[in-house]
C-alpha cells in the first residue's frame, strides 16, 4: 500500500513540475500575434475560397498585415470592407473596382439543344465529357451535370433543364466554378454589364443550327449594331465587356436568340 501511495505522489509531483515548466516556457517563449490580423479577418467575407491565392481568409489577413500584400486580391470583399481594411492598416484605399460574377456562356437547355445519346454514367461534367465527348450534340455547350454546383461555396448555382445557371447576386467571384467546368464556358464578367452572348460554339452557323436552336450562327448583325462592343471570334460573336453595351436592339435583332439581357 505504501508503495502505491509513494508512486502516486511521485507521478503527481512530476506532473506538477512539468506543468510549471510548460507554463514558464509559454510565458517567455510565446509569439505575440498582431491583433490587427484578427480584425482584418473579421472584415473579410469568410468564404475561405482561395481566390486571393492564399489558403483562406485568415492566411490572407496575415499576409495583409505582415507582408503588405495588396488589399484588392479578394474578389468577394465589398468596397466598404476594403476601405475599412485600408484604414486599419494605414493604407490608401484602392479605387472601388466593379464587382464581377460568373456566367455560363451557353443557352442550350434540354428543350433546345439536341443530344447524341443517353448518358447514364456518373453525374459529373468531367466524366460526361470524357464519355465520347459528352451527350450533347454541341461539343461546346454546358453538359448540365452540376460539377460547378458542387464546388460553389455560396450556393449561387443551380441546374435548370440541363443548363447551369449562376445567380449573380449570390456569386462571390471565387472562380471555383470556372476551374471546375470541363468545357471552359464559365467566365467572370462585370455585374454592371447586362447583355451577353450565351453561346460558346465556334462551329459554322449551319453546324450550330443542326445541334442547337439558340446558338450563334455568326451572322455579324450584332457587330454592326453594337459600336464595337460585340466582336467576332471566328464564327462566334463575343461581347467586349470593356466597352459599354446598352443597345437592346442587338437582343431583338439576333436571329439565333442567343443574345440576352439579364
Secondary structure, 3 states (H helix, E strand, C coil): CHHHHHHHHHHHHHHHHHHHHHHHHHHHHCCCCCHHHHHHHHHCCCCCCCCCCCCCHHHHHHHHHHHCCCCCCCCCCCHHHHHHHHHHHCCCCCCCCCCEEEEECCCCCCCCECECCCCCCCCCHHHHHHCCCCCECCCCCCCCCCHHHHHCCCCCEEEECCEEEECCCCCCCCCHHHHHCCCCCEEEEECCCCEEECCCCCCCHHHHHHHECCCCCCCCHHHHHCCCCEEEECCEEEECCCCCCCCCHHHHHCCCCCEEEC
